[in-house]
Amino acid sequence: MDQRQAKLRQRLDDSRRELLTVVEALGSAEAAAPTANPGWAVHDVLAHLAGAELGHQQVIRALLAGAAPDTSGFSLDAFNAADVAARRNASLADLLDELATNRSATLALLDAVAPDDWDR
């Protein structure tokens, strides 16, 4: 395994463990608490993390294919707002399941990155 790949995998594993420690201790009141991001509760941040990981995978796949993602007409703020809104009624358990599924896909994608691809 490439040293950069191993380092990134370790960081992903460590941050995931840290996130789960915090999230698993949340009650419904904490999940509904507002955050520094106007209009977003803690639950919304988790929803964002779940959806964002999928988006990051798409960008990585495009880069590995030698293409730049098409961002013409794309508004990150509008995308994030819609993505979070779509998950707003999801339970914490559902968000945790989605986070786990998406992280597994990210790690599989990471394993598929060839040593020559790291300089992209």
N, CA, C and O of each residue as an XYZ file, in Angstrom:
480
protein
N       0.852     -1.172      0.000
C       0.000      0.000      0.000
C       0.898      1.236      0.000
O       1.855      1.327      0.769
N       0.576      2.160     -0.857
C       1.295      3.424     -0.941
C       1.254      4.139      0.408
O       0.241      4.091      1.105
N       2.346      4.799      0.776
C       2.424      5.480      2.070
C       1.334      6.554      2.195
O       0.753      6.722      3.267
N       1.058      7.279      1.108
C       0.005      8.303      1.148
C      -1.352      7.658      1.362
O      -2.199      8.189      2.081
N      -1.549      6.517      0.735
C      -2.803      5.788      0.878
C      -2.983      5.308      2.323
O      -4.064      5.433      2.896
N      -1.935      4.770      2.888
C      -2.001      4.276      4.267
C      -2.264      5.424      5.239
O      -3.049      5.277      6.175
N      -1.615      6.558      5.023
C      -1.803      7.716      5.902
C      -3.244      8.226      5.813
O      -3.862      8.530      6.833
N      -3.771      8.316      4.603
C      -5.148      8.785      4.433
C      -6.132      7.799      5.056
O      -7.086      8.205      5.720
N      -5.907      6.530      4.846
C      -6.793      5.516      5.428
C      -6.804      5.626      6.951
O      -7.858      5.522      7.578
N      -5.636      5.836      7.539
C      -5.548      5.978      8.995
C      -6.315      7.215      9.462
O      -7.030      7.165     10.463
N      -6.167      8.318      8.738
C      -6.891      9.547      9.100
C      -8.396      9.345      8.965
O      -9.160      9.815      9.808
N      -8.824      8.659      7.925
C     -10.251      8.374      7.745
C     -10.775      7.495      8.874
O     -11.859      7.737      9.406
N     -10.002      6.476      9.236
C     -10.408      5.583     10.331
C     -10.468      6.328     11.664
O     -11.414      6.163     12.433
N      -9.455      7.143     11.928
C      -9.409      7.881     13.193
C     -10.553      8.885     13.297
O     -11.205      8.979     14.336
N     -10.797      9.633     12.227
C     -11.865     10.640     12.271
C     -13.231      9.976     12.360
O     -14.138     10.508     13.001
N     -13.384      8.844     11.736
C     -14.655      8.102     11.802
C     -14.922      7.644     13.235
O     -16.033      7.784     13.744
N     -13.897      7.099     13.873
C     -14.022      6.638     15.251
C     -14.390      7.812     16.177
O     -15.243      7.678     17.054
N     -13.741      8.944     15.969
C     -14.019     10.133     16.771
C     -15.455     10.622     16.554
O     -16.147     10.967     17.512
N     -15.896     10.651     15.308
C     -17.266     11.066     14.997
C     -18.273     10.137     15.659
O     -19.235     10.599     16.272
N     -18.060      8.841     15.540
C     -19.003      7.886     16.122
C     -19.076      8.001     17.636
O     -20.146      7.829     18.220
N     -17.965      8.285     18.270
C     -17.961      8.467     19.722
C     -18.889      9.612     20.116
O     -19.637      9.507     21.087
N     -18.837     10.687     19.370
C     -19.683     11.846     19.663
C     -21.141     11.559     19.301
O     -22.044     11.818     20.097
N     -21.367     11.031     18.114
C     -22.731     10.831     17.617
C     -23.495      9.810     18.453
O     -24.678      9.997     18.736
N     -22.829      8.747     18.841
C     -23.513      7.704     19.599
C     -23.944      8.186     20.982
O     -24.793      7.561     21.618
N     -23.369      9.286     21.449
C     -23.750      9.845     22.748
C     -24.862     10.889     22.628
O     -25.346     11.399     23.638
N     -25.262     11.204     21.409
C     -26.282     12.233     21.206
C     -27.670     11.749     21.582
O     -28.064     10.623     21.277
N     -28.383     12.608     22.237
C     -29.808     12.386     22.449
C     -30.568     13.219     21.435
O     -29.961     13.954     20.655
N     -31.878     13.114     21.439
C     -32.664     13.854     20.451
C     -32.539     15.362     20.649
O     -32.555     16.115     19.675
N     -32.414     15.811     21.897
C     -32.266     17.250     22.143
C     -30.942     17.766     21.579
O     -30.901     18.835     20.969
N     -29.870     17.014     21.780
C     -28.572     17.435     21.238
C     -28.586     17.410     19.714
O     -28.019     18.296     19.074
N     -29.227     16.408     19.134
C     -29.285     16.319     17.675
C     -30.063     17.478     17.066
O     -29.802     17.882     15.933
N     -31.016     18.009     17.818
C     -31.830     19.123     17.323
C     -31.212     20.479     17.636
O     -31.738     21.510     17.214
N     -30.110     20.492     18.367
C     -29.483     21.752     18.759
C     -28.925     22.487     17.545
O     -28.397     21.864     16.624
N     -29.044     23.804     17.548
C     -28.495     24.586     16.428
C     -26.968     24.542     16.421
O     -26.330     24.272     17.439
N     -26.411     24.809     15.266
C     -24.956     24.849     15.106
C     -24.551     26.240     14.649
O     -25.391     27.123     14.482
N     -23.256     26.420     14.450
C     -22.745     27.700     13.949
C     -23.174     27.948     12.503
O     -23.131     29.084     12.031
N     -23.582     26.902     11.804
C     -24.056     27.035     10.429
C     -25.533     27.436     10.482
O     -26.368     26.615     10.861
N     -25.874     28.653     10.119
C     -27.252     29.133     10.258
C     -28.278     28.197      9.610
O     -28.145     27.801      8.452
N     -29.294     27.862     10.391
C     -30.372     27.018      9.889
C     -30.108     25.523      9.986
O     -30.983     24.718      9.665
N     -28.935     25.148     10.416
C     -28.596     23.726     10.510
C     -28.485     23.313     11.973
O     -27.851     23.988     12.784
N     -29.116     22.193     12.283
C     -28.973     21.558     13.583
C     -27.848     20.522     13.484
O     -27.331     20.254     12.399
N     -27.485     19.955     14.615
C     -26.466     18.908     14.634
C     -26.866     17.776     13.684
O     -26.022     17.251     12.959
N     -28.132     17.403     13.684
C     -28.651     16.366     12.786
C     -28.351     16.708     11.331
O     -27.989     15.833     10.545
N     -28.503     17.981     10.975
C     -28.259     18.415      9.594
C     -26.784     18.281      9.218
O     -26.459     17.959      8.075
N     -25.905     18.525     10.167
C     -24.477     18.354      9.894
C     -24.176     16.891      9.602
O     -23.400     16.579      8.699
N     -24.787     16.001     10.361
C     -24.608     14.565     10.094
C     -25.173     14.192      8.732
O     -24.575     13.402      8.001
N     -26.318     14.757      8.393
C     -26.908     14.510      7.074
C     -25.965     15.006      5.982
O     -25.785     14.348      4.958
N     -25.375     16.155      6.211
C     -24.423     16.707      5.241
C     -23.218     15.786      5.078
O     -22.782     15.526      3.956
N     -22.682     15.297      6.185
C     -21.530     14.397      6.109
C     -21.854     13.142      5.311
O     -21.043     12.669      4.515
N     -23.043     12.613      5.533
C     -23.448     11.398      4.813
C     -23.506     11.655      3.309
O     -22.980     10.871      2.518
N     -24.141     12.743      2.923
C     -24.271     13.044      1.499
C     -22.982     13.515      0.859
O     -22.696     13.187     -0.293
N     -22.203     14.285      1.604
C     -20.973     14.841      1.043
C     -19.978     13.756      0.672
O     -19.239     13.889     -0.303
N     -19.960     12.690      1.445
C     -19.000     11.628      1.141
C     -19.275     11.025     -0.237
O     -18.344     10.662     -0.956
N     -20.551     10.919     -0.601
C     -20.898     10.430     -1.942
C     -20.386     11.386     -3.016
O     -19.840     10.960     -4.035
N     -20.567     12.666     -2.776
C     -20.085     13.665     -3.737
C     -18.583     13.627     -3.895
O     -18.063     13.766     -5.002
N     -17.890     13.441     -2.794
C     -16.433     13.362     -2.862
C     -15.991     12.139     -3.665
O     -15.006     12.199     -4.401
N     -16.706     11.049     -3.525
C     -16.382      9.855     -4.307
C     -16.532     10.134     -5.805
O     -15.709      9.690     -6.606
N     -17.567     10.859     -6.175
C     -17.782     11.188     -7.592
C     -16.641     12.041     -8.135
O     -16.181     11.825     -9.256
N     -16.188     13.004     -7.350
C     -15.070     13.850     -7.769
C     -13.811     13.006     -7.934
O     -13.085     13.159     -8.917
N     -13.553     12.131     -6.993
C     -12.356     11.274     -7.075
C     -12.421     10.378     -8.308
O     -11.428     10.220     -9.018
N     -13.582      9.797     -8.558
C     -13.713      8.934     -9.749
C     -13.454      9.724    -11.031
O     -12.793      9.230    -11.944
N     -13.968     10.937    -11.097
C     -13.746     11.770    -12.283
C     -12.260     12.087    -12.442
O     -11.727     12.015    -13.549
N     -11.602     12.431    -11.364
C     -10.171     12.726    -11.434
C      -9.363     11.503    -11.845
O      -8.424     11.608    -12.634
N      -9.729     10.343    -11.308
C      -9.023      9.112    -11.679
C      -9.227      8.767    -13.144
O      -8.362      8.156    -13.771
N     -10.377      9.162    -13.691
C     -10.661      8.912    -15.101
C     -10.008      9.963    -15.993
O     -10.106      9.897    -17.218
N      -9.336     10.938    -15.365
C      -8.652     11.963    -16.138
C      -9.549     13.122    -16.534
O      -9.181     13.922    -17.395
N     -10.698     13.223    -15.931
C     -11.633     14.293    -16.261
C     -11.804     15.208    -15.057
O     -11.732     14.778    -13.906
N     -12.028     16.461    -15.351
C     -12.368     17.396    -14.275
C     -13.882     17.356    -14.119
O     -14.609     17.349    -15.113
N     -14.356     17.329    -12.893
C     -15.810     17.350    -12.692
C     -16.410     18.606    -13.318
O     -15.828     19.687    -13.231
N     -17.566     18.462    -13.942
C     -18.249     19.598    -14.556
C     -18.954     20.394    -13.468
O     -19.910     19.918    -12.856
N     -18.482     21.590    -13.237
C     -19.075     22.428    -12.194
C     -19.802     23.640    -12.774
O     -20.200     24.542    -12.037
N     -19.973     23.657    -14.079
C     -20.675     24.794    -14.679
C     -22.118     24.815    -14.189
O     -22.821     23.806    -14.251
N     -22.542     25.958    -13.710
C     -23.902     26.110    -13.206
C     -24.149     25.436    -11.870
O     -25.291     25.319    -11.426
N     -23.095     24.999    -11.241
C     -23.232     24.279     -9.972
C     -23.071     25.241     -8.807
O     -22.114     26.014     -8.762
N     -23.993     25.196     -7.876
C     -23.904     25.989     -6.655
C     -23.758     25.026     -5.483
O     -24.679     24.271     -5.172
N     -22.611     25.057     -4.846
C     -22.358     24.165     -3.721
C     -23.342     24.437     -2.586
O     -23.836     23.504     -1.953
N     -23.624     25.701     -2.332
C     -24.564     26.026     -1.256
C     -25.957     25.477     -1.542
O     -26.601     24.921     -0.652
N     -26.422     25.631     -2.772
C     -27.749     25.121     -3.135
C     -27.774     23.594     -3.085
O     -28.745     22.995     -2.622
N     -26.706     22.976     -3.561
C     -26.627     21.520     -3.529
C     -26.662     21.016     -2.090
O     -27.414     20.097     -1.764
N     -25.842     21.623     -1.229
C     -25.802     21.195      0.169
C     -27.145     21.381      0.852
O     -27.581     20.513      1.608
N     -27.803     22.501      0.597
C     -29.113     22.758      1.212
C     -30.126     21.701      0.782
O     -30.883     21.197      1.611
N     -30.146     21.366     -0.498
C     -31.093     20.362     -1.000
C     -30.747     18.975     -0.475
O     -31.635     18.198     -0.125
N     -29.464     18.668     -0.420
C     -29.019     17.357      0.050
C     -29.376     17.154      1.524
O     -29.828     16.079      1.917
N     -29.173     18.183      2.323
C     -29.518     18.111      3.744
C     -31.025     18.037      3.913
O     -31.520     17.260      4.730
N     -31.755     18.832      3.154
C     -33.223     18.820      3.247
C     -33.775     17.430      2.934
O     -34.752     16.998      3.546
N     -33.160     16.738      1.996
C     -33.622     15.400      1.621
C     -33.441     14.397      2.757
O     -34.133     13.379      2.802
N     -32.516     14.678      3.675
C     -32.240     13.769      4.788
C     -32.773     14.302      6.123
O     -32.552     13.683      7.164
N     -33.455     15.414      6.104
C     -33.862     16.079      7.342
C     -34.742     15.194      8.224
O     -34.669     15.296      9.448
N     -35.560     14.341      7.646
C     -36.447     13.483      8.431
C     -35.852     12.111      8.728
O     -36.509     11.260      9.327
N     -34.617     11.900      8.312
C     -33.971     10.612      8.583
C     -33.642     10.522     10.073
O     -33.299     11.523     10.702
N     -33.745      9.343     10.619
C     -33.378      9.137     12.023
C     -31.855      9.149     12.146
O     -31.139      9.000     11.157
N     -31.379      9.329     13.368
C     -29.938      9.245     13.602
C     -29.412      7.869     13.202
O     -28.321      7.751     12.645
N     -30.195      6.832     13.491
C     -29.779      5.471     13.115
C     -29.640      5.346     11.600
O     -28.695      4.729     11.108
N     -30.585      5.934     10.862
C     -30.503      5.893      9.393
C     -29.278      6.647      8.896
O     -28.594      6.193      7.979
N     -29.001      7.798      9.499
C     -27.827      8.567      9.084
C     -26.546      7.799      9.403
O     -25.605      7.806      8.609
N     -26.507      7.147     10.543
C     -25.332      6.343     10.892
C     -25.152      5.192      9.901
O     -24.027      4.877      9.510
N     -26.248      4.570      9.500
C     -26.166      3.495      8.499
C     -25.633      4.033      7.178
O     -24.783      3.412      6.540
N     -26.145      5.206      6.770
C     -25.687      5.798      5.512
C     -24.215      6.197      5.606
O     -23.447      5.991      4.667
N     -23.832      6.767      6.741
C     -22.424      7.114      6.935
C     -21.537      5.876      6.816
O     -20.473      5.933      6.200
N     -21.966      4.765      7.399
C     -21.182      3.525      7.350
C     -21.086      2.992      5.928
O     -20.012      2.596      5.475
N     -22.207      2.984      5.232
C     -22.223      2.505      3.846
C     -21.318      3.353      2.961
O     -20.537      2.835      2.162
N     -21.441      4.674      3.121
C     -20.645      5.569      2.286
C     -19.168      5.500      2.628
O     -18.323      5.620      1.741
N     -18.843      5.308      3.899
C     -17.435      5.174      4.267
C     -16.846      3.887      3.699
O     -15.699      3.874      3.253
N     -17.615      2.817      3.713
C     -17.139      1.563      3.110
C     -16.827      1.766      1.636
O     -15.817      1.272      1.136
N     -17.695      2.491      0.942
C     -17.465      2.767     -0.479
C     -16.235      3.653     -0.673
O     -15.475      3.466     -1.623
N     -16.042      4.608      0.220
C     -14.854      5.467      0.127
C     -13.589      4.646      0.321
O     -12.617      4.827     -0.413
N     -13.587      3.752      1.294
C     -12.402      2.926      1.540
C     -12.131      1.975      0.378
O     -10.977      1.723      0.032
N     -13.191      1.451     -0.220
C     -13.014      0.596     -1.399
C     -12.419      1.402     -2.554
O     -11.554      0.914     -3.282
N     -12.887      2.627     -2.711
C     -12.342      3.499     -3.752
C     -10.882      3.818     -3.456
O     -10.050      3.817     -4.363
N     -10.569      4.088     -2.208
C      -9.193      4.360     -1.808
C      -8.294      3.170     -2.137
O      -7.172      3.348     -2.611
N      -8.781      1.971     -1.887
C      -8.006      0.768     -2.188
C      -7.766      0.599     -3.686
O      -6.807     -0.056     -4.096
N      -8.642      1.193     -4.501
C      -8.525      1.053     -5.944
C      -7.595      2.092     -6.575
O      -7.289      2.005     -7.765
N      -7.149      3.064     -5.794
C      -6.260      4.094     -6.334
C      -4.877      3.485     -6.546
O      -4.253      2.983     -5.611
N      -4.418      3.539     -7.774
C      -3.106      2.991     -8.110
C      -2.004      3.953     -7.666
O      -2.240      5.156     -7.564
N      -0.825      3.441     -7.406
C       0.275      4.314     -6.969
C       0.519      5.486     -7.915
O       0.827      6.587     -7.458
N       0.388      5.274     -9.217
C       0.611      6.346    -10.188
C      -0.474      7.413    -10.155
O      -0.264      8.524    -10.643
N      -1.645      7.088     -9.579
C      -2.757      8.028     -9.564
C      -2.643      9.079     -8.464
O      -3.368     10.074     -8.496
N      -1.768      8.889     -7.510
C      -1.693      9.807     -6.365
C      -1.219     11.197     -6.737
O      -1.499     12.150     -6.009
N      -0.526     11.341     -7.822
C      -0.037     12.653     -8.230
C      -1.090     13.468     -8.981
O      -0.842     14.622     -9.333
N      -2.240     12.893     -9.224
C      -3.302     13.640     -9.896
C      -3.868     14.595     -8.932
O      -4.786     15.343     -9.270
